[in-house]
Amino acid sequence: MNKQVCPTTMTSLGDRKMAFTISTAAIDRDGDTIDPRGWQLDNYRRSPVVFWAHDHTQPPIGKASNLWSDAKGLHATVEFPPTGIYPFADQVHDLVKTGFLSATSVGFIPKESRPSKTGQA
């Protein structure tokens, strides 16, 4: 499932590294929430690639070198490839760094669910 879009909290950590909050417990556009304590990340950590728009047919634009969850959400440190290796990743990096891209999206497979209290889901 690829649907939760999160206004991104981003912190620059140097030349090609940025820390993001990529998901929170906030209600998403479909009226659903993801409990930040529920992330099971073992499989993702084996190959922590970051795709543009969930498009796994293209090279990744970065890798999640650090990934953690806490009461506030799911967080990642993303490393973009060195400049010049993948021009599209350079473009995305520059758009994020200058504030023109300001959201992230997570893909997930729900292990457990129940109807939302709002009745929108």
C-alpha positions in Angstrom: 0.0 0.0 0.0 1.5 3.3 -1.0 -0.6 6.2 0.2 0.5 8.0 3.3 2.0 11.3 2.4 3.7 13.2 5.2 4.6 16.9 5.2 8.4 16.4 5.6 10.4 17.6 8.5 13.9 17.7 7.0 17.3 18.6 8.5 20.4 18.9 6.4 23.2 16.8 7.8 26.0 17.8 5.5 26.7 17.6 1.8 24.5 14.7 0.6 22.7 13.6 3.8 19.4 14.7 5.2 17.2 13.5 8.1 13.5 13.2 7.5 10.4 12.4 9.5 8.8 10.2 6.8 5.6 9.2 8.6 3.6 10.2 11.7 0.5 9.1 13.5 -1.4 12.0 11.8 -4.6 11.1 9.9 -3.7 10.7 6.2 -5.7 11.7 3.1 -7.8 8.6 3.3 -8.6 9.1 7.0 -6.2 6.4 8.2 -3.3 6.4 10.6 -0.2 4.4 11.1 0.9 3.8 14.7 4.6 4.8 14.7 5.3 2.0 17.2 4.1 -0.6 14.7 6.7 -0.4 12.0 8.5 -3.7 11.3 11.6 -2.6 9.5 13.8 -5.7 9.3 13.2 -6.5 5.7 13.6 -2.9 4.6 16.9 -2.6 6.4 18.3 -5.4 4.2 18.0 -3.1 1.2 17.1 0.4 2.4 16.7 2.1 -0.9 14.7 5.3 -1.4 12.7 5.4 -4.6 11.1 8.4 -6.3 7.3 7.9 -6.2 7.7 4.2 -5.3 9.1 3.5 -8.7 11.2 0.4 -8.3 11.8 0.2 -12.1 14.2 3.2 -11.8 17.5 3.4 -9.9 17.0 4.6 -6.3 17.6 8.3 -5.6 19.1 7.5 -2.2 19.5 5.0 0.7 18.3 5.1 4.2 21.5 4.9 6.2 19.7 5.2 9.5 16.0 4.4 10.2 14.2 4.5 13.4 10.7 5.0 14.9 9.6 6.7 18.1 6.4 8.1 19.5 6.5 11.0 17.0 6.9 8.9 13.9 9.1 7.1 11.5 12.4 8.8 10.7 15.3 8.2 8.3 18.7 9.6 7.4 18.8 9.6 3.6 22.1 9.6 1.8 21.9 10.8 -1.8 24.5 9.4 -4.3 27.6 11.5 -5.0 27.0 14.4 -7.4 27.1 13.2 -11.0 26.4 9.5 -10.5 22.6 9.8 -11.1 21.5 13.2 -12.4 17.8 12.6 -11.4 18.9 12.0 -7.8 20.9 15.2 -8.0 17.8 17.0 -9.1 15.7 15.6 -6.3 18.4 16.4 -3.8 18.5 20.0 -4.9 14.7 20.4 -4.9 14.5 19.0 -1.4 17.4 21.1 -0.1 15.9 24.3 -1.5 12.5 23.6 -0.1 10.7 22.9 -3.4 9.9 19.3 -2.4 8.3 19.0 1.0 6.6 15.7 1.5 7.5 12.0 1.8 5.5 8.9 1.1 5.8 5.5 2.7 4.9 2.1 1.3 3.6 -0.5 3.7 1.7 -3.7 4.1 -0.7 -3.5 7.0 -0.3 -6.4 9.5 -3.4 -5.4 11.5 -6.2 -2.9 10.9 -9.4 -1.7 12.3 -12.0 0.9 11.1 -11.0 4.5 11.9 -13.0 6.4 14.5 -13.9 9.0 11.9 -15.6 6.4 9.7 -13.8 7.8 6.7 -11.6 4.8 6.0 
